[in-house]
Amino acid sequence: MERGVEQFSNENLFLAAFSFVFQNVLLELYKISITSLQLHAKLFPPSLSGDVQIWHGKAGV
């Protein structure tokens, strides 16, 4: 009986550790993606697509 309880708690501990690590990995990937999006916005500002907005403005006139 005690061995079953010990094995059960070890499995729970493993699952808790795995989920903790997995959440941290996902969080880091999320931070990296946000940072790369911000960098992309700095390198390619929306003003590069201004001609599209001007074209739409002329079409509306």
C-alpha distance matrix in Angstrom:
0.0 3.8 5.5 5.3 6.5 8.8 10.1 10.8 12.7 14.5 15.6 16.9 18.6 20.2 21.4 22.8 24.6 25.9 27.2 28.8 30.6 31.6 33.1 35.0 36.4 37.5 39.1 40.9 42.2 43.4 45.2 46.8 48.0 49.5 51.2 52.6 53.9 55.6 57.1 58.3 60.0 61.8 62.9 64.0 65.2 65.9 69.6 69.6 69.1 71.9 74.3 72.1 72.4 76.2 76.6 74.8 77.1 80.2 79.1 78.7 82.3
3.8 0.0 3.8 5.4 5.1 6.1 8.6 9.8 10.6 12.3 14.3 15.4 16.4 18.3 20.0 20.9 22.4 24.2 25.7 26.8 28.5 30.0 31.4 33.0 34.5 36.0 37.3 39.0 40.5 41.8 43.4 45.0 46.4 47.8 49.3 50.9 52.3 53.9 55.3 56.7 58.3 60.0 61.2 62.4 63.6 64.5 68.2 68.2 67.9 70.7 73.2 71.2 71.4 75.2 75.7 74.0 76.2 79.4 78.4 78.1 81.6
5.5 3.8 0.0 3.8 5.4 5.0 6.0 8.4 9.9 10.4 12.2 14.2 15.1 16.3 18.3 19.8 20.9 22.2 24.1 25.5 26.8 28.1 30.0 31.5 32.7 34.3 35.9 37.3 38.7 40.2 41.9 43.2 44.6 46.3 47.7 49.1 50.7 52.4 53.6 54.9 56.7 58.4 59.4 60.6 62.0 63.0 66.6 66.5 66.2 69.1 71.5 69.5 70.0 73.7 74.1 72.5 74.8 77.9 76.9 76.8 80.3
5.3 5.4 3.8 0.0 3.8 5.4 5.1 6.0 8.6 9.8 10.6 12.3 14.1 15.3 16.5 18.2 19.9 20.9 22.4 24.2 25.7 26.6 28.4 30.3 31.4 32.6 34.4 36.1 37.2 38.6 40.5 41.9 43.1 44.7 46.4 47.7 49.0 50.8 52.2 53.3 55.1 56.9 58.0 59.0 60.3 61.1 64.8 64.6 64.2 67.1 69.4 67.3 67.7 71.4 71.8 70.1 72.5 75.5 74.4 74.2 77.8
6.5 5.1 5.4 3.8 0.0 3.8 5.5 5.0 6.2 8.6 9.9 10.6 12.2 14.2 15.3 16.3 18.2 19.8 21.0 22.3 24.3 25.5 26.8 28.6 30.1 31.3 32.7 34.6 36.0 37.1 38.9 40.5 41.8 43.2 44.9 46.4 47.7 49.3 50.8 52.1 53.7 55.4 56.7 57.8 58.9 59.7 63.4 63.5 63.1 65.8 68.3 66.2 66.5 70.2 70.7 69.0 71.2 74.3 73.3 73.0 76.5
8.8 6.1 5.0 5.4 3.8 0.0 3.8 5.4 5.2 6.2 8.7 9.9 10.4 12.3 14.3 15.2 16.4 18.2 19.9 20.9 22.5 24.0 25.6 27.0 28.5 30.1 31.4 33.0 34.5 36.0 37.4 38.9 40.5 42.0 43.4 44.9 46.4 48.0 49.3 50.7 52.4 54.0 55.1 56.4 57.7 58.7 62.4 62.4 62.2 65.0 67.5 65.6 65.9 69.6 70.2 68.6 70.8 74.0 73.1 72.9 76.4
10.1 8.6 6.0 5.1 5.5 3.8 0.0 3.8 5.5 5.0 6.2 8.7 9.8 10.5 12.3 14.1 15.2 16.3 18.2 19.8 21.0 22.2 24.1 25.7 26.8 28.3 30.1 31.5 32.7 34.3 36.1 37.3 38.7 40.4 41.9 43.2 44.7 46.5 47.7 48.9 50.8 52.5 53.4 54.6 56.0 57.0 60.7 60.5 60.2 63.1 65.5 63.5 64.0 67.7 68.1 66.6 68.9 72.0 71.0 70.9 74.5
10.8 9.8 8.4 6.0 5.0 5.4 3.8 0.0 3.8 5.4 5.2 6.3 8.6 9.9 10.6 12.3 14.3 15.3 16.5 18.3 20.0 20.9 22.4 24.4 25.7 26.8 28.4 30.3 31.4 32.7 34.6 36.1 37.2 38.8 40.5 41.9 43.1 44.9 46.4 47.5 49.2 51.1 52.2 53.2 54.4 55.2 58.9 58.8 58.4 61.2 63.6 61.5 61.9 65.6 66.0 64.4 66.6 69.7 68.7 68.5 72.0
12.7 10.6 9.9 8.6 6.2 5.2 5.5 3.8 0.0 3.8 5.4 5.0 6.0 8.5 9.8 10.3 12.1 14.0 15.2 16.2 18.2 19.6 20.8 22.5 24.1 25.5 26.7 28.5 30.1 31.2 32.8 34.5 35.9 37.2 38.8 40.4 41.8 43.3 44.8 46.2 47.7 49.4 50.7 51.9 53.0 53.9 57.6 57.7 57.4 60.1 62.7 60.8 61.0 64.7 65.3 63.7 65.8 69.0 68.2 67.9 71.4
14.5 12.3 10.4 9.8 8.6 6.2 5.0 5.4 3.8 0.0 3.8 5.4 5.0 6.1 8.6 9.8 10.5 12.1 14.1 15.2 16.4 18.0 19.8 21.1 22.4 24.1 25.6 27.0 28.4 30.0 31.5 32.9 34.4 36.1 37.4 38.8 40.4 42.0 43.2 44.6 46.5 48.0 49.1 50.4 51.8 52.8 56.5 56.4 56.3 59.1 61.6 59.8 60.2 63.9 64.4 63.0 65.2 68.3 67.6 67.5 70.9
15.6 14.3 12.2 10.6 9.9 8.7 6.2 5.2 5.4 3.8 0.0 3.8 5.4 5.0 6.1 8.5 9.8 10.4 12.1 14.1 15.3 16.1 18.1 19.9 20.9 22.2 24.0 25.6 26.7 28.2 30.1 31.3 32.6 34.3 35.9 37.1 38.6 40.4 41.7 42.8 44.7 46.5 47.4 48.5 49.9 50.8 54.5 54.3 54.0 56.9 59.3 57.3 57.8 61.5 61.9 60.4 62.8 65.8 64.9 64.8 68.3
16.9 15.4 14.2 12.3 10.6 9.9 8.7 6.3 5.0 5.4 3.8 0.0 3.8 5.4 5.1 6.0 8.5 9.7 10.4 12.1 14.2 15.0 16.2 18.3 19.8 20.8 22.2 24.2 25.5 26.6 28.4 30.1 31.3 32.7 34.4 35.9 37.1 38.8 40.3 41.6 43.1 44.9 46.2 47.2 48.4 49.2 52.9 52.9 52.6 55.3 57.8 55.9 56.1 59.8 60.4 58.8 61.0 64.1 63.2 63.0 66.5
18.6 16.4 15.1 14.1 12.2 10.4 9.8 8.6 6.0 5.0 5.4 3.8 0.0 3.8 5.5 5.1 6.1 8.5 9.9 10.5 12.3 14.0 15.3 16.6 18.3 19.9 21.0 22.6 24.3 25.6 27.0 28.6 30.2 31.6 33.0 34.6 36.1 37.5 38.9 40.4 42.1 43.6 44.9 46.2 47.4 48.4 52.1 52.1 52.1 54.8 57.4 55.6 55.9 59.5 60.3 58.8 60.9 64.1 63.4 63.2 66.7
20.2 18.3 16.3 15.3 14.2 12.3 10.5 9.9 8.5 6.1 5.0 5.4 3.8 0.0 3.8 5.5 5.1 6.0 8.5 9.8 10.6 12.0 14.1 15.4 16.3 18.1 19.8 21.1 22.4 24.1 25.7 26.9 28.4 30.1 31.5 32.8 34.4 36.1 37.3 38.6 40.5 42.1 43.0 44.3 45.8 46.9 50.5 50.3 50.3 53.2 55.6 53.9 54.4 58.0 58.6 57.3 59.5 62.6 61.8 61.9 65.3
21.4 20.0 18.3 16.5 15.3 14.3 12.3 10.6 9.8 8.6 6.1 5.1 5.5 3.8 0.0 3.8 5.5 5.0 6.0 8.4 9.9 10.2 12.0 14.1 15.1 16.2 18.0 19.8 20.8 22.1 24.1 25.5 26.6 28.3 30.0 31.2 32.6 34.4 35.8 36.9 38.6 40.5 41.6 42.6 43.9 44.7 48.4 48.3 48.0 50.9 53.3 51.4 51.8 55.5 56.0 54.5 56.8 59.8 59.0 58.9 62.4
22.8 20.9 19.8 18.2 16.3 15.2 14.1 12.3 10.3 9.8 8.5 6.0 5.1 5.5 3.8 0.0 3.8 5.5 5.2 6.1 8.7 9.8 10.5 12.3 14.2 15.3 16.4 18.4 20.0 20.9 22.5 24.4 25.7 26.9 28.6 30.2 31.5 33.0 34.6 36.0 37.4 39.1 40.5 41.7 42.7 43.6 47.3 47.4 47.3 49.9 52.6 50.8 50.9 54.6 55.4 53.9 55.9 59.1 58.4 58.2 61.6
24.6 22.4 20.9 19.9 18.2 16.4 15.2 14.3 12.1 10.5 9.8 8.5 6.1 5.1 5.5 3.8 0.0 3.8 5.5 5.1 6.2 8.5 9.9 10.7 12.3 14.3 15.3 16.6 18.4 19.9 21.1 22.6 24.4 25.8 27.0 28.6 30.3 31.7 32.9 34.5 36.2 37.7 38.9 40.3 41.5 42.8 46.3 46.4 46.5 49.2 51.8 50.3 50.6 54.2 55.0 53.7 55.8 58.9 58.4 58.4 61.7
25.9 24.2 22.2 20.9 19.8 18.2 16.3 15.3 14.0 12.1 10.4 9.7 8.5 6.0 5.0 5.5 3.8 0.0 3.8 5.4 5.2 6.0 8.5 9.9 10.5 12.2 14.1 15.3 16.4 18.2 19.9 21.0 22.4 24.3 25.7 26.9 28.5 30.3 31.4 32.6 34.6 36.2 37.1 38.4 39.8 40.9 44.6 44.3 44.3 47.2 49.7 48.0 48.5 52.1 52.7 51.5 53.7 56.8 56.1 56.2 59.6
27.2 25.7 24.1 22.4 21.0 19.9 18.2 16.5 15.2 14.1 12.1 10.4 9.9 8.5 6.0 5.2 5.5 3.8 0.0 3.8 5.5 4.9 6.0 8.5 9.7 10.4 12.0 14.1 15.2 16.2 18.2 19.8 20.8 22.3 24.1 25.5 26.7 28.4 30.0 31.1 32.7 34.6 35.8 36.8 38.0 38.8 42.5 42.5 42.3 45.1 47.6 45.8 46.1 49.7 50.4 49.0 51.2 54.3 53.6 53.5 56.9
28.8 26.8 25.5 24.2 22.3 20.9 19.8 18.3 16.2 15.2 14.1 12.1 10.5 9.8 8.4 6.1 5.1 5.4 3.8 0.0 3.8 5.5 5.2 6.3 8.7 10.0 10.6 12.4 14.4 15.3 16.6 18.5 20.1 21.2 22.6 24.4 25.8 27.1 28.6 30.2 31.7 33.2 34.6 35.9 37.0 38.1 41.7 41.9 41.9 44.6 47.3 45.7 45.9 49.4 50.4 49.1 51.0 54.2 53.8 53.6 56.9
30.6 28.5 26.8 25.7 24.3 22.5 21.0 20.0 18.2 16.4 15.3 14.2 12.3 10.6 9.9 8.7 6.2 5.2 5.5 3.8 0.0 3.8 5.5 5.1 6.2 8.7 9.8 10.6 12.3 14.2 15.3 16.5 18.4 20.0 21.0 22.5 24.3 25.8 26.8 28.4 30.2 31.6 32.7 34.2 35.6 36.9 40.4 40.4 40.6 43.4 46.0 44.6 45.0 48.5 49.4 48.3 50.4 53.5 53.1 53.2 56.5
31.6 30.0 28.1 26.6 25.5 24.0 22.2 20.9 19.6 18.0 16.1 15.0 14.0 12.0 10.2 9.8 8.5 6.0 4.9 5.5 3.8 0.0 3.8 5.4 5.1 6.2 8.6 9.9 10.6 12.3 14.3 15.3 16.5 18.4 19.9 21.0 22.5 24.4 25.6 26.8 28.6 30.4 31.3 32.5 33.9 35.0 38.6 38.4 38.3 41.3 43.7 42.0 42.6 46.1 46.8 45.7 47.9 50.9 50.3 50.5 53.8
33.1 31.4 30.0 28.4 26.8 25.6 24.1 22.4 20.8 19.8 18.1 16.2 15.3 14.1 12.0 10.5 9.9 8.5 6.0 5.2 5.5 3.8 0.0 3.8 5.4 5.1 6.1 8.6 9.9 10.4 12.3 14.2 15.2 16.4 18.3 19.9 21.0 22.5 24.2 25.5 26.9 28.7 30.1 31.1 32.2 33.1 36.8 36.9 36.8 39.5 42.2 40.5 40.7 44.3 45.2 43.9 45.9 49.0 48.6 48.5 51.8
35.0 33.0 31.5 30.3 28.6 27.0 25.7 24.4 22.5 21.1 19.9 18.3 16.6 15.4 14.1 12.3 10.7 9.9 8.5 6.3 5.1 5.4 3.8 0.0 3.8 5.4 5.0 6.1 8.6 9.7 10.5 12.2 14.2 15.3 16.4 18.3 19.9 21.0 22.4 24.1 25.7 27.0 28.4 29.9 31.0 32.3 35.8 36.0 36.3 38.9 41.7 40.4 40.6 44.1 45.2 44.1 46.0 49.1 48.9 48.9 52.1
36.4 34.5 32.7 31.4 30.1 28.5 26.8 25.7 24.1 22.4 20.9 19.8 18.3 16.3 15.1 14.2 12.3 10.5 9.7 8.7 6.2 5.1 5.4 3.8 0.0 3.8 5.4 5.1 6.2 8.6 9.9 10.5 12.3 14.3 15.3 16.4 18.3 20.0 20.9 22.3 24.3 25.8 26.7 28.1 29.6 31.0 34.5 34.3 34.6 37.5 40.0 38.7 39.3 42.7 43.6 42.7 44.8 47.8 47.5 47.8 51.0
37.5 36.0 34.3 32.6 31.3 30.1 28.3 26.8 25.5 24.1 22.2 20.8 19.9 18.1 16.2 15.3 14.3 12.2 10.4 10.0 8.7 6.2 5.1 5.4 3.8 0.0 3.8 5.4 5.1 6.1 8.6 9.8 10.5 12.3 14.2 15.2 16.4 18.4 19.8 20.8 22.5 24.4 25.5 26.4 27.7 28.8 32.4 32.3 32.2 35.1 37.6 36.0 36.5 40.0 40.8 39.7 41.9 44.9 44.5 44.6 47.9
39.1 37.3 35.9 34.4 32.7 31.4 30.1 28.4 26.7 25.6 24.0 22.2 21.0 19.8 18.0 16.4 15.3 14.1 12.0 10.6 9.8 8.6 6.1 5.0 5.4 3.8 0.0 3.8 5.5 5.0 6.2 8.6 9.9 10.6 12.3 14.2 15.3 16.6 18.3 19.8 21.1 22.8 24.3 25.5 26.4 27.6 31.1 31.4 31.6 34.1 36.9 35.6 35.7 39.2 40.3 39.2 41.0 44.2 44.1 44.0 47.2
40.9 39.0 37.3 36.1 34.6 33.0 31.5 30.3 28.5 27.0 25.6 24.2 22.6 21.1 19.8 18.4 16.6 15.3 14.1 12.4 10.6 9.9 8.6 6.1 5.1 5.4 3.8 0.0 3.8 5.3 5.0 6.1 8.6 9.9 10.5 12.2 14.2 15.3 16.3 18.1 19.9 21.1 22.3 23.9 25.2 26.8 30.2 30.3 30.8 33.5 36.3 35.2 35.6 38.9 40.1 39.3 41.2 44.2 44.3 44.5 47.5
42.2 40.5 38.7 37.2 36.0 34.5 32.7 31.4 30.1 28.4 26.7 25.5 24.3 22.4 20.8 20.0 18.4 16.4 15.2 14.4 12.3 10.6 9.9 8.6 6.2 5.1 5.5 3.8 0.0 3.8 5.4 5.0 6.1 8.6 9.8 10.4 12.2 14.2 15.1 16.2 18.3 19.9 20.7 22.0 23.5 24.9 28.4 28.1 28.5 31.4 33.9 32.6 33.3 36.7 37.6 36.8 38.9 41.8 41.7 42.1 45.2
43.4 41.8 40.2 38.6 37.1 36.0 34.3 32.7 31.2 30.0 28.2 26.6 25.6 24.1 22.1 20.9 19.9 18.2 16.2 15.3 14.2 12.3 10.4 9.7 8.6 6.1 5.0 5.3 3.8 0.0 3.8 5.4 5.1 6.2 8.6 9.9 10.6 12.4 14.2 15.2 16.5 18.5 19.9 20.8 21.8 22.9 26.5 26.5 26.7 29.3 32.0 30.7 31.0 34.4 35.5 34.5 36.4 39.5 39.4 39.5 42.6
45.2 43.4 41.9 40.5 38.9 37.4 36.1 34.6 32.8 31.5 30.1 28.4 27.0 25.7 24.1 22.5 21.1 19.9 18.2 16.6 15.3 14.3 12.3 10.5 9.9 8.6 6.2 5.0 5.4 3.8 0.0 3.8 5.5 5.1 6.1 8.6 9.9 10.6 12.2 14.1 15.3 16.6 18.3 19.7 20.6 22.2 25.6 25.9 26.5 28.9 31.9 30.9 31.0 34.3 35.7 35.0 36.6 39.7 39.9 40.0 43.0
46.8 45.0 43.2 41.9 40.5 38.9 37.3 36.1 34.5 32.9 31.3 30.1 28.6 26.9 25.5 24.4 22.6 21.0 19.8 18.5 16.5 15.3 14.2 12.2 10.5 9.8 8.6 6.1 5.0 5.4 3.8 0.0 3.8 5.5 5.1 6.1 8.6 9.9 10.4 12.1 14.1 15.3 16.2 17.9 19.4 21.3 24.5 24.4 25.2 27.9 30.6 29.8 30.4 33.6 34.8 34.4 36.2 39.1 39.3 39.8 42.7
48.0 46.4 44.6 43.1 41.8 40.5 38.7 37.2 35.9 34.4 32.6 31.3 30.2 28.4 26.6 25.7 24.4 22.4 20.8 20.1 18.4 16.5 15.2 14.2 12.3 10.5 9.9 8.6 6.1 5.1 5.5 3.8 0.0 3.8 5.4 5.1 6.1 8.6 9.8 10.3 12.2 14.3 15.1 16.0 17.4 18.8 22.3 22.0 22.4 25.3 27.8 26.7 27.4 30.7 31.7 31.1 33.1 36.0 36.0 36.5 39.5
49.5 47.8 46.3 44.7 43.2 42.0 40.4 38.8 37.2 36.1 34.3 32.7 31.6 30.1 28.3 26.9 25.8 24.3 22.3 21.2 20.0 18.4 16.4 15.3 14.3 12.3 10.6 9.9 8.6 6.2 5.1 5.5 3.8 0.0 3.8 5.5 5.1 6.2 8.6 9.8 10.6 12.5 14.3 15.1 15.8 17.1 20.6 21.0 21.4 23.8 26.7 25.8 25.9 29.2 30.6 29.9 31.5 34.6 34.8 35.0 37.9
51.2 49.3 47.7 46.4 44.9 43.4 41.9 40.5 38.8 37.4 35.9 34.4 33.0 31.5 30.0 28.6 27.0 25.7 24.1 22.6 21.0 19.9 18.3 16.4 15.3 14.2 12.3 10.5 9.8 8.6 6.1 5.1 5.4 3.8 0.0 3.8 5.4 5.1 6.1 8.5 9.8 10.7 12.3 14.1 15.0 17.1 20.2 20.5 21.6 24.0 26.9 26.5 26.7 29.7 31.3 31.0 32.5 35.4 36.0 36.4 39.0
52.6 50.9 49.1 47.7 46.4 44.9 43.2 41.9 40.4 38.8 37.1 35.9 34.6 32.8 31.2 30.2 28.6 26.9 25.5 24.4 22.5 21.0 19.9 18.3 16.4 15.2 14.2 12.2 10.4 9.9 8.6 6.1 5.1 5.5 3.8 0.0 3.8 5.4 4.9 6.0 8.5 9.8 10.3 11.8 13.6 15.7 18.8 18.4 19.5 22.3 24.9 24.4 25.2 28.1 29.4 29.3 31.1 33.8 34.3 35.0 37.7
53.9 52.3 50.7 49.0 47.7 46.4 44.7 43.1 41.8 40.4 38.6 37.1 36.1 34.4 32.6 31.5 30.3 28.5 26.7 25.8 24.3 22.5 21.0 19.9 18.3 16.4 15.3 14.2 12.2 10.6 9.9 8.6 6.1 5.1 5.4 3.8 0.0 3.8 5.4 5.0 6.2 8.7 9.8 10.2 11.4 12.8 16.2 16.1 16.7 19.4 22.2 21.4 21.9 25.0 26.3 26.0 27.8 30.6 31.0 31.5 34.3
55.6 53.9 52.4 50.8 49.3 48.0 46.5 44.9 43.3 42.0 40.4 38.8 37.5 36.1 34.4 33.0 31.7 30.3 28.4 27.1 25.8 24.4 22.5 21.0 20.0 18.4 16.6 15.3 14.2 12.4 10.6 9.9 8.6 6.2 5.1 5.4 3.8 0.0 3.8 5.4 5.0 6.4 8.7 9.9 10.2 12.2 15.2 15.9 17.0 19.1 22.2 21.9 22.0 24.9 26.7 26.5 27.7 30.6 31.5 31.8 34.3
57.1 55.3 53.6 52.2 50.8 49.3 47.7 46.4 44.8 43.2 41.7 40.3 38.9 37.3 35.8 34.6 32.9 31.4 30.0 28.6 26.8 25.6 24.2 22.4 20.9 19.8 18.3 16.3 15.1 14.2 12.2 10.4 9.8 8.6 6.1 4.9 5.4 3.8 0.0 3.8 5.4 5.1 6.2 8.5 9.9 12.7 15.2 15.2 17.0 19.4 22.2 22.3 22.9 25.4 27.2 27.5 28.8 31.4 32.4 33.1 35.4
58.3 56.7 54.9 53.3 52.1 50.7 48.9 47.5 46.2 44.6 42.8 41.6 40.4 38.6 36.9 36.0 34.5 32.6 31.1 30.2 28.4 26.8 25.5 24.1 22.3 20.8 19.8 18.1 16.2 15.2 14.1 12.1 10.3 9.8 8.5 6.0 5.0 5.4 3.8 0.0 3.8 5.4 5.1 5.8 8.0 10.4 13.1 12.5 14.0 16.7 19.2 19.2 20.1 22.7 24.1 24.5 26.1 28.6 29.4 30.3 32.8
60.0 58.3 56.7 55.1 53.7 52.4 50.8 49.2 47.7 46.5 44.7 43.1 42.1 40.5 38.6 37.4 36.2 34.6 32.7 31.7 30.2 28.6 26.9 25.7 24.3 22.5 21.1 19.9 18.3 16.5 15.3 14.1 12.2 10.6 9.8 8.5 6.2 5.0 5.4 3.8 0.0 3.8 5.6 5.2 5.3 7.5 10.4 10.8 12.1 14.3 17.3 17.3 17.6 20.2 22.0 22.2 23.5 26.2 27.2 27.8 30.1
61.8 60.0 58.4 56.9 55.4 54.0 52.5 51.1 49.4 48.0 46.5 44.9 43.6 42.1 40.5 39.1 37.7 36.2 34.6 33.2 31.6 30.4 28.7 27.0 25.8 24.4 22.8 21.1 19.9 18.5 16.6 15.3 14.3 12.5 10.7 9.8 8.7 6.4 5.1 5.4 3.8 0.0 3.8 5.6 5.7 9.1 10.9 11.4 13.7 15.4 18.4 19.2 19.4 21.5 23.7 24.2 25.1 27.6 29.1 29.8 31.7
62.9 61.2 59.4 58.0 56.7 55.1 53.4 52.2 50.7 49.1 47.4 46.2 44.9 43.0 41.6 40.5 38.9 37.1 35.8 34.6 32.7 31.3 30.1 28.4 26.7 25.5 24.3 22.3 20.7 19.9 18.3 16.2 15.1 14.3 12.3 10.3 9.8 8.7 6.2 5.1 5.6 3.8 0.0 3.8 6.1 9.7 11.0 10.3 13.0 15.2 17.6 18.5 19.5 21.4 23.2 24.2 25.4 27.5 28.9 30.1 32.0
64.0 62.4 60.6 59.0 57.8 56.4 54.6 53.2 51.9 50.4 48.5 47.2 46.2 44.3 42.6 41.7 40.3 38.4 36.8 35.9 34.2 32.5 31.1 29.9 28.1 26.4 25.5 23.9 22.0 20.8 19.7 17.9 16.0 15.1 14.1 11.8 10.2 9.9 8.5 5.8 5.2 5.6 3.8 0.0 3.8 6.6 8.1 7.0 9.3 11.8 14.1 14.8 15.9 18.0 19.5 20.5 21.9 24.0 25.2 26.5 28.5
65.2 63.6 62.0 60.3 58.9 57.7 56.0 54.4 53.0 51.8 49.9 48.4 47.4 45.8 43.9 42.7 41.5 39.8 38.0 37.0 35.6 33.9 32.2 31.0 29.6 27.7 26.4 25.2 23.5 21.8 20.6 19.4 17.4 15.8 15.0 13.6 11.4 10.2 9.9 8.0 5.3 5.7 6.1 3.8 0.0 3.8 5.4 6.1 8.2 9.7 12.8 13.6 13.8 15.9 18.0 18.7 19.6 22.0 23.5 24.3 26.2
65.9 64.5 63.0 61.1 59.7 58.7 57.0 55.2 53.9 52.8 50.8 49.2 48.4 46.9 44.7 43.6 42.8 40.9 38.8 38.1 36.9 35.0 33.1 32.3 31.0 28.8 27.6 26.8 24.9 22.9 22.2 21.3 18.8 17.1 17.1 15.7 12.8 12.2 12.7 10.4 7.5 9.1 9.7 6.6 3.8 0.0 3.8 5.3 5.6 6.9 10.2 10.5 10.3 12.8 14.8 15.2 16.2 18.7 20.0 20.7 22.8
69.6 68.2 66.6 64.8 63.4 62.4 60.7 58.9 57.6 56.5 54.5 52.9 52.1 50.5 48.4 47.3 46.3 44.6 42.5 41.7 40.4 38.6 36.8 35.8 34.5 32.4 31.1 30.2 28.4 26.5 25.6 24.5 22.3 20.6 20.2 18.8 16.2 15.2 15.2 13.1 10.4 10.9 11.0 8.1 5.4 3.8 0.0 3.8 5.3 4.9 8.2 9.7 9.5 10.9 13.4 14.5 14.9 17.1 19.0 19.8 21.4
69.6 68.2 66.5 64.6 63.5 62.4 60.5 58.8 57.7 56.4 54.3 52.9 52.1 50.3 48.3 47.4 46.4 44.3 42.5 41.9 40.4 38.4 36.9 36.0 34.3 32.3 31.4 30.3 28.1 26.5 25.9 24.4 22.0 21.0 20.5 18.4 16.1 15.9 15.2 12.5 10.8 11.4 10.3 7.0 6.1 5.3 3.8 0.0 3.8 5.5 7.3 8.9 10.1 11.4 13.1 14.7 15.8 17.4 19.0 20.5 22.2
69.1 67.9 66.2 64.2 63.1 62.2 60.2 58.4 57.4 56.3 54.0 52.6 52.1 50.3 48.0 47.3 46.5 44.3 42.3 41.9 40.6 38.3 36.8 36.3 34.6 32.2 31.6 30.8 28.5 26.7 26.5 25.2 22.4 21.4 21.6 19.5 16.7 17.0 17.0 14.0 12.1 13.7 13.0 9.3 8.2 5.6 5.3 3.8 0.0 3.8 5.4 5.6 7.0 9.1 10.2 11.3 13.0 14.9 15.9 17.4 19.5
71.9 70.7 69.1 67.1 65.8 65.0 63.1 61.2 60.1 59.1 56.9 55.3 54.8 53.2 50.9 49.9 49.2 47.2 45.1 44.6 43.4 41.3 39.5 38.9 37.5 35.1 34.1 33.5 31.4 29.3 28.9 27.9 25.3 23.8 24.0 22.3 19.4 19.1 19.4 16.7 14.3 15.4 15.2 11.8 9.7 6.9 4.9 5.5 3.8 0.0 3.8 5.3 5.1 6.2 8.5 9.8 10.4 12.4 14.2 15.3 16.9
74.3 73.2 71.5 69.4 68.3 67.5 65.5 63.6 62.7 61.6 59.3 57.8 57.4 55.6 53.3 52.6 51.8 49.7 47.6 47.3 46.0 43.7 42.2 41.7 40.0 37.6 36.9 36.3 33.9 32.0 31.9 30.6 27.8 26.7 26.9 24.9 22.2 22.2 22.2 19.2 17.3 18.4 17.6 14.1 12.8 10.2 8.2 7.3 5.4 3.8 0.0 3.8 5.4 5.0 6.0 8.5 9.6 10.4 12.1 14.1 15.4
72.1 71.2 69.5 67.3 66.2 65.6 63.5 61.5 60.8 59.8 57.3 55.9 55.6 53.9 51.4 50.8 50.3 48.0 45.8 45.7 44.6 42.0 40.5 40.4 38.7 36.0 35.6 35.2 32.6 30.7 30.9 29.8 26.7 25.8 26.5 24.4 21.4 21.9 22.3 19.2 17.3 19.2 18.5 14.8 13.6 10.5 9.7 8.9 5.6 5.3 3.8 0.0 3.8 5.4 5.0 6.2 8.6 9.9 10.5 12.4 14.6
72.4 71.4 70.0 67.7 66.5 65.9 64.0 61.9 61.0 60.2 57.8 56.1 55.9 54.4 51.8 50.9 50.6 48.5 46.1 45.9 45.0 42.6 40.7 40.6 39.3 36.5 35.7 35.6 33.3 31.0 31.0 30.4 27.4 25.9 26.7 25.2 21.9 22.0 22.9 20.1 17.6 19.4 19.5 15.9 13.8 10.3 9.5 10.1 7.0 5.1 5.4 3.8 0.0 3.8 5.4 5.1 6.1 8.7 9.8 10.6 12.7
76.2 75.2 73.7 71.4 70.2 69.6 67.7 65.6 64.7 63.9 61.5 59.8 59.5 58.0 55.5 54.6 54.2 52.1 49.7 49.4 48.5 46.1 44.3 44.1 42.7 40.0 39.2 38.9 36.7 34.4 34.3 33.6 30.7 29.2 29.7 28.1 25.0 24.9 25.4 22.7 20.2 21.5 21.4 18.0 15.9 12.8 10.9 11.4 9.1 6.2 5.0 5.4 3.8 0.0 3.8 5.4 4.9 6.2 8.5 9.8 10.8
76.6 75.7 74.1 71.8 70.7 70.2 68.1 66.0 65.3 64.4 61.9 60.4 60.3 58.6 56.0 55.4 55.0 52.7 50.4 50.4 49.4 46.8 45.2 45.2 43.6 40.8 40.3 40.1 37.6 35.5 35.7 34.8 31.7 30.6 31.3 29.4 26.3 26.7 27.2 24.1 22.0 23.7 23.2 19.5 18.0 14.8 13.4 13.1 10.2 8.5 6.0 5.0 5.4 3.8 0.0 3.8 5.3 5.2 6.2 8.7 10.2
74.8 74.0 72.5 70.1 69.0 68.6 66.6 64.4 63.7 63.0 60.4 58.8 58.8 57.3 54.5 53.9 53.7 51.5 49.0 49.1 48.3 45.7 43.9 44.1 42.7 39.7 39.2 39.3 36.8 34.5 35.0 34.4 31.1 29.9 31.0 29.3 26.0 26.5 27.5 24.5 22.2 24.2 24.2 20.5 18.7 15.2 14.5 14.7 11.3 9.8 8.5 6.2 5.1 5.4 3.8 0.0 3.8 5.5 5.0 6.3 9.0
77.1 76.2 74.8 72.5 71.2 70.8 68.9 66.6 65.8 65.2 62.8 61.0 60.9 59.5 56.8 55.9 55.8 53.7 51.2 51.0 50.4 47.9 45.9 46.0 44.8 41.9 41.0 41.2 38.9 36.4 36.6 36.2 33.1 31.5 32.5 31.1 27.8 27.7 28.8 26.1 23.5 25.1 25.4 21.9 19.6 16.2 14.9 15.8 13.0 10.4 9.6 8.6 6.1 4.9 5.3 3.8 0.0 3.8 5.4 5.2 6.6
80.2 79.4 77.9 75.5 74.3 74.0 72.0 69.7 69.0 68.3 65.8 64.1 64.1 62.6 59.8 59.1 58.9 56.8 54.3 54.2 53.5 50.9 49.0 49.1 47.8 44.9 44.2 44.2 41.8 39.5 39.7 39.1 36.0 34.6 35.4 33.8 30.6 30.6 31.4 28.6 26.2 27.6 27.5 24.0 22.0 18.7 17.1 17.4 14.9 12.4 10.4 9.9 8.7 6.2 5.2 5.5 3.8 0.0 3.8 5.3 5.3
79.1 78.4 76.9 74.4 73.3 73.1 71.0 68.7 68.2 67.6 64.9 63.2 63.4 61.8 59.0 58.4 58.4 56.1 53.6 53.8 53.1 50.3 48.6 48.9 47.5 44.5 44.1 44.3 41.7 39.4 39.9 39.3 36.0 34.8 36.0 34.3 31.0 31.5 32.4 29.4 27.2 29.1 28.9 25.2 23.5 20.0 19.0 19.0 15.9 14.2 12.1 10.5 9.8 8.5 6.2 5.0 5.4 3.8 0.0 3.8 5.5
78.7 78.1 76.8 74.2 73.0 72.9 70.9 68.5 67.9 67.5 64.8 63.0 63.2 61.9 58.9 58.2 58.4 56.2 53.5 53.6 53.2 50.5 48.5 48.9 47.8 44.6 44.0 44.5 42.1 39.5 40.0 39.8 36.5 35.0 36.4 35.0 31.5 31.8 33.1 30.3 27.8 29.8 30.1 26.5 24.3 20.7 19.8 20.5 17.4 15.3 14.1 12.4 10.6 9.8 8.7 6.3 5.2 5.3 3.8 0.0 3.8
82.3 81.6 80.3 77.8 76.5 76.4 74.5 72.0 71.4 70.9 68.3 66.5 66.7 65.3 62.4 61.6 61.7 59.6 56.9 56.9 56.5 53.8 51.8 52.1 51.0 47.9 47.2 47.5 45.2 42.6 43.0 42.7 39.5 37.9 39.0 37.7 34.3 34.3 35.4 32.8 30.1 31.7 32.0 28.5 26.2 22.8 21.4 22.2 19.5 16.9 15.4 14.6 12.7 10.8 10.2 9.0 6.6 5.3 5.5 3.8 0.0
